[in-house]
Amino acid sequence: MDAAADIGVLFDRHLQRLRRDYAQAMETSAHEGAIIASGAPAYRFEDDQTVPFRINPRYRQWVPAGEHTHSFLVIRPGQRPRLICHQPRDYWHVVPAPPSGFWTAHFDIECVASAEAAISALPPERAEMAWLGEFSEPPAGVGAEQINPPALTAWLDYHRVHKTEYEIACLENASSIAAGAHLAARDTWRAGGSEFEIHLAYQRAAGQNEQQLPYNNIVAVNEHGATLHYDIFDHRPPPAAHSFLIDAGAGCNGYAADITRTWPAGDGLFADLVSALDLAQRDLIAGIHPGQAYLDLHLQAHDDIADILSQLGLVEMSAESMVASGVTSAFFPHGLGHHLGLQVHDRGGKLADPAGTLIPQPADHPFLRNLRTVEPGNVFTIEPGIYVIEQLLAPLRERIEGRSVNWDRVAEIAPCGGVRIEDNVVVTTAGVRNLTRDAFDRIESG
């Protein structure tokens, strides 16, 4: 079976599950159907230009291609999904091509020439249907209680963490695109490129511009790596290169890769730190299995980071004391990872059940986005990090635990900012598949 036929088969199975999921969700929420909006462009304040448009991810889960605004998907149990596709007559902008490809045979498709015509083509009996998406002005006859009803969205979000084979195939392809672009970015840095030049090299290698990438690239040279969401691209390279951290992804049919790599400029303490964290991250992933609490993986990462800080002479305390006193949190302030899919931080990671009950957030770990139990079909990131962030280390200097920190060693790695290693993994009944490492291995061996 060729690749095109294979993705068609996987999408057919994916759609079958989606239709079952929506039927069960609508039965739970007592809706006769659902209307999913693709979305509409939003204008900047007091301006005639729009912000970059993103398709509603609930819409994209059904419709893999096309950037059609003002379009709707009508879902009713027992019926074929109906796509009302907006294709305006427009000479100011490029109009997206009509729907085509492996997925269209599963839909009844009607193309219309205006946003008003798309509304008119919707079923007249709207009072018992749920509306999913962002609606500034819902059509007549649609009440506020119908828009994104919590009972329906909670059910869908809870089950969204279980990815279909089609979704995993899209995520795998996105990882392959991103891995190749990461290597191009690394090579540009090693050749002396600025952050801006590295960013351009990444986009060129990925074949995706800023609007098509799933999130804004983090391209951080030297101390910029200590800013977790660094988003400024220096146009000139620094006088000396110490380190390079890049957090950047790619998209495939609306599904996102989210990868981070860190490279040292040479040997020394920071290079040892990168190697140690890379090894710890690999070991952590190798031990993932269904039935674990993701929180336990996060706590294990803190233990691993404590061991690294001790082994490299950065902190002279027991690992247990470092974690208990919050010392590791000063060096590793974010969560270990998050679910990944239609959104970079995919929904459902904090839901205890399909009714929408939230899992309590651990007080000591306020930024952890995934609190679920690990299950087959989950796709999430594993991204431990160690940083020199003065805003977090300054209070530690004043505490008694600060006496156990070798501040000279910390100052030695401060010009490098920090290290983060992030992989995208798929949980199976037998363990875990590492989409990121597999992608890098294919490229570097081929």
Secondary structure, DSSP 8 states (H G I E B T S, - for coil): --HHHHHHHHHHHHHHHHHHHHHHHHHHHT-SEEEEE-----B-TTSS-B------HHHHHH--S---SS-EEEE-TTS--EEEEE----SSS-------STTGGGSEEEEESSHHHHHHTS-S--TTEEEES--SS--TT--GGGBS-HHHHHHHHHHHTS--HHHHHHHHHHHHHHHHHHHHHHHHHHTT--HHHHHHHHHHHHT--TTTSSS--EEEEGGGGGSTT-----SS--SS--EEEEEEEEEETTEEEEEEEEEESSSSHHHHHHHHHHHHHHHHHHT--TT-BHHHHHHHHHHHHHHHHHHTTSB-S-HHHHHHTTHHHHH--S-S--B-SSSSS-TTTTBSSTT--B----TT-TT----SB--TT-EEEE--EEE--HHHHHHHHHSGGGGGB-HHHHHHHGGG-EEE-BEEEEEETTEEEEHHHHHHHHHHH-
